[in-house]
Amino acid sequence: MYQVLVADAINAEGLQPLLEYPDAVLIEKKVTDPDVDLEKMDAILVRSATTVTEELLEKMPQLKIIARAGVGVDNIDVAAATKRGIVVVNAPDGNTISTAEHTFAMMAALMRNIPQAHGSVKNLEWKRNAFVGQELFGKALGIVGLGRIGSEIAKRAKVFGMNVLVFDPFLTKERAKNLNVQSCTLDQILEQADIITVHTPLTAETKGLINEEAIKKTKKGVYFLNCARGGIIDEQALAAYIGNGHIGGAAIDVFEVEPPGEHPLFKYDNVIVTPHLGASTKEAQLNVATQVAKEVRTYFEDKPVSNSINLPAISTDIYEKIRPFHNLSKQIGVILSQCVKEGVHELSINYAGSVTELETSYLTKALLSGFFKNRIDVHVNEVNALLTAKERAITVGEKISTDAFGYANSITVTAKVEDRQFTIRGTYIDHYGPRIVFMNGFNIDFLPEGNLLYVQHMDRPGVIGRVGKILGDQSINIATMQVGRKSAGGEAIMVLSFDKPLDDASLALLQKLDDIVLLNRIHL
């Protein structure tokens, strides 16, 4: 019998898949309850109240699976779980409709001054002229991030007769056409949208994405919404530009610190706020509970789970053989994602040499998980990588070749966008580790780790020196430099590594050099 600890309050109806499973016993108690024998638990179901730490995992030696009844897994030490071979699952789409509807409700309430008018009437006032609003019809809605929730908002906005502008690095022309939306740059969204709503994950790249510099680019009277993650919009900058009259209003469901306490946004009448209610519907709570209950039962039945956010369990012997290539594949995917920021519609992967003796489909999924990392609003791993690519209309092709380009093994990946393609080749060398040996038509040789800068430039005297001088003037130390070229005097590349990430100001100075063709920061 499997023992399942339900550590947080979870919808009882949603637990039916486990309650009906004859080989499972559910124990609804907190992890701190003295009556709970943590050593005997095979699974644990949590929401946000329970934090699954490495210390807790040490007390649960039999634990096989952790299920989070929701999307975020910030309260789970995924790395510690993976190290112990514990599968972590969540419910990535259980609250999609709930959050999309809440966002749209907030947008309508914001534009029509509904909360303010409600309060006025409850105070026995009748000030119709004080609450004249604006119609959604004909407005330009800018959606930053077109994942599951963003897509649902786009569909609803089209029904309301809105013009939908979308910024998403992975939005292809085909998908934009199917959704009847206009693909834009972030700057175009900022300059053209009447209303801007954010729906990206909170990562190092998206934290403060809508900052003061971004707000300065918006039209006067723009409205902002954040029902995604606190911190994507700089709350201090938002408050300042509401205060000076540039921003027409804002609707905020999430905050960088929750609960927010005293907050500068609260003093403005044209700001409406809710206490992180995006997923707070009976239906959403039922959906996420049912999803994770099914996932745990599926795992107990020795079937593949659909929403694991860490590595699936494989034998130690097989993993040790595949591990070097698994890491290399994921690194190639991360590099490719940061070098090709447009909407990719095809990924072609070629395996050659000794790597072909392994399960290459597992490596393809690892590569995709690296490619999607921190760029979309769901966790992607080997379990859901191909499905994620399919959802975004990306064709994935896998080939086996006899030509390893002089190496014992090679993995070559080509990303195709509308008007160009970008190719990366990597190899694993015993005693030397992973190496990237080809990028965008150039032979090169560098270690894929740390903070890198890819520089494509004209092969002219002094270019490397001028790059070095700019970095030196900024007190930036170059750890390593690798170069490559096709022919003398033509285009060439260099790959630099640094002890810390290259800052925006230094990158801007490099971009001003005459012979620079392309710059890409890469963080691994």
Secondary structure, DSSP 8 states (H G I E B T S, - for coil): -EEEEE-S---TGGGHHHHT-TTEEEE---TT-TT--GGG-SEEEE-SSS-B-HHHHHT-TT--EEEESSS--TTB-HHHHHHTT-EEE--TTTTHHHHHHHHHHHHHHHHHTHHHHHHHHHTT---GGGG----STT-EEEEE--SHHHHHHHHHHHHTT-EEEEE-TT--HHHHHHHT-EE--HHHHHHH-SEEEE-----TTTTTSB-HHHHHTS-TTEEEEE-S-TTSB-HHHHHHHHHTTSEEEEEES--SSSS--S-GGGG-TTEEE-SS-TT-SHHHHHHHHHHHHHHHHHHHTT---S-B-S-----HHHHHHHHHHHHHHHHHHHHHHHH--S---EEEEEEEEGGGGS-HHHHHHHHHHHHHTTTSSS---TTTHHHHHHHTT-EEEEEEES--TTSSEEEEEEEE-SS-EEEEEEEEETTTEEEEEEETTEEEEE---SEEEEEEEE--TTHHHHHHHHHHHTT--EEEEEEEESSTTSEEEEEEEESS---HHHHHHHHTSTTEEEEEEEE-
